[in-house]
Amino acid sequence: MSTESKFFAGLIIGAAAGAVAGILAAPASGQETRNRITDKASDLKGDLEDQFDVISERIKDLEKKGMGEFKEKFYDATGKVKEKYADISHKISDLEKDLKAKYQNLEKEADEMVSKAKNA
């Protein structure tokens, strides 16, 4: 629970406890006291529902913001990985071509050496 949520919960509970204590301490008949408690409980319920709605909206906003940031970072990372893969893939392809060319040169030189050895 966040600090803000704890604060609001404490505020509401404190207000309710104060209201109940005030009603019970006030000189009134039993029926009148019960009616006041019922009214205060109804008010408290409405306040709690309002705070719940506010907190729910904040949570939804934070989730949207958090997911948006996560998606942005994910796509950035994915793009960088794709770029690195393309770069490495290109380098491997170039290296493969160089190795094939060197192998062909070595084969050609070996054939020439064999040919010279036969003629000598």
C-alpha positions as a printed NumPy array, in Angstrom:
array([[  0.   ,   0.   ,   0.   ],
       [  1.448,   3.389,  -0.927],
       [  2.074,   6.14 ,   1.594],
       [ -0.713,   8.174,   0.054],
       [ -3.179,   5.278,   0.342],
       [ -2.184,   4.718,   3.971],
       [ -2.672,   8.41 ,   4.672],
       [ -6.173,   8.455,   3.166],
       [ -7.157,   5.252,   4.956],
       [ -5.906,   6.669,   8.271],
       [ -7.695,   9.935,   7.639],
       [-10.989,   8.212,   6.918],
       [-10.698,   5.799,   9.834],
       [ -9.766,   8.663,  12.166],
       [-12.695,  10.744,  10.963],
       [-15.062,   7.823,  11.444],
       [-13.738,   7.07 ,  14.92 ],
       [-14.041,  10.741,  15.872],
       [-17.569,  10.95 ,  14.533],
       [-18.663,   7.813,  16.398],
       [-17.006,   9.02 ,  19.615],
       [-18.698,  12.39 ,  19.248],
       [-22.094,  10.825,  18.673],
       [-21.742,   8.445,  21.596],
       [-20.584,  11.231,  23.917],
       [-23.416,  13.594,  22.939],
       [-26.549,  13.491,  25.112],
       [-29.268,  11.92 ,  22.949],
       [-31.767,   9.082,  23.039],
       [-30.765,   5.598,  21.918],
       [-32.814,   5.837,  18.713],
       [-31.391,   9.249,  17.871],
       [-27.826,   7.99 ,  18.51 ],
       [-28.391,   4.944,  16.29 ],
       [-29.76 ,   7.208,  13.541],
       [-26.711,   9.469,  13.777],
       [-24.368,   6.449,  13.642],
       [-26.228,   5.122,  10.609],
       [-25.992,   8.507,   8.877],
       [-22.287,   8.838,   9.661],
       [-21.656,   5.267,   8.466],
       [-23.457,   6.074,   5.235],
       [-21.346,   9.234,   4.808],
       [-18.202,   7.256,   5.549],
       [-19.185,   4.619,   2.995],
       [-19.616,   7.334,   0.36 ],
       [-16.225,   8.848,   1.245],
       [-14.56 ,   5.436,   1.015],
       [-16.149,   4.779,  -2.371],
       [-14.943,   8.17 ,  -3.636],
       [-11.401,   7.529,  -2.397],
       [-11.458,   4.039,  -3.884],
       [-12.438,   5.507,  -7.252],
       [ -9.659,   8.102,  -7.062],
       [ -7.051,   5.5  ,  -6.108],
       [ -8.298,   3.087,  -8.779],
       [ -7.927,   5.761, -11.443],
       [ -4.416,   6.579, -10.256],
       [ -3.478,   2.904, -10.378],
       [ -4.865,   2.6  , -13.905],
       [ -2.934,   5.704, -14.973],
       [  0.268,   4.323, -13.46 ],
       [ -0.275,   0.962, -15.179],
       [ -0.808,   2.683, -18.532],
       [  2.251,   4.865, -18.028],
       [  4.336,   1.911, -16.846],
       [  3.261,  -0.279, -19.77 ],
       [  3.894,   2.556, -22.2  ],
       [  7.412,   3.037, -20.868],
       [  8.007,  -0.721, -20.844],
       [  6.825,  -1.09 , -24.439],
       [  8.981,   1.839, -25.529],
       [ 12.077,   0.387, -23.877],
       [ 11.25 ,  -3.096, -25.199],
       [ 10.917,  -1.858, -28.778],
       [ 14.103,   0.207, -28.451],
       [ 15.987,  -2.847, -27.19 ],
       [ 14.463,  -5.036, -29.907],
       [ 15.491,  -2.519, -32.568],
       [ 19.045,  -2.417, -31.233],
       [ 19.247,  -6.213, -31.175],
       [ 18.01 ,  -6.359, -34.773],
       [ 20.595,  -3.766, -35.81 ],
       [ 23.397,  -5.7  , -34.093],
       [ 22.194,  -8.96 , -35.668],
       [ 22.169,  -7.366, -39.126],
       [ 25.642,  -5.904, -38.563],
       [ 27.071,  -9.207, -37.329],
       [ 25.342, -11.126, -40.088],
       [ 26.855,  -8.789, -42.687],
       [ 30.33 ,  -9.169, -41.138],
       [ 29.999, -12.963, -41.125],
       [ 28.968, -12.916, -44.765],
       [ 32.   , -10.766, -45.657],
       [ 34.282, -13.042, -43.65 ],
       [ 32.863, -16.106, -45.42 ],
       [ 33.539, -14.511, -48.816],
       [ 37.116, -13.651, -47.788],
       [ 37.728, -17.195, -46.54 ],
       [ 36.376, -18.69 , -49.785],
       [ 38.603, -16.401, -51.84 ],
       [ 41.674, -17.296, -49.745],
       [ 40.836, -21.018, -50.02 ],
       [ 40.535, -20.715, -53.8  ],
       [ 43.902, -18.887, -53.921],
       [ 45.487, -21.624, -51.791],
       [ 44.045, -24.314, -54.077],
       [ 45.366, -22.443, -57.12 ],
       [ 48.838, -22.071, -55.542],
       [ 48.834, -25.776, -54.556],
       [ 47.893, -26.778, -58.114],
       [ 50.676, -24.566, -59.466],
       [ 53.197, -26.139, -57.037],
       [ 52.12 , -29.642, -58.034],
       [ 52.399, -28.679, -61.679],
       [ 55.909, -27.243, -61.169],
       [ 56.975, -30.352, -59.246],
       [ 55.788, -32.607, -62.106],
       [ 57.65 , -30.524, -64.681],
       [ 60.865, -30.378, -62.7  ]])
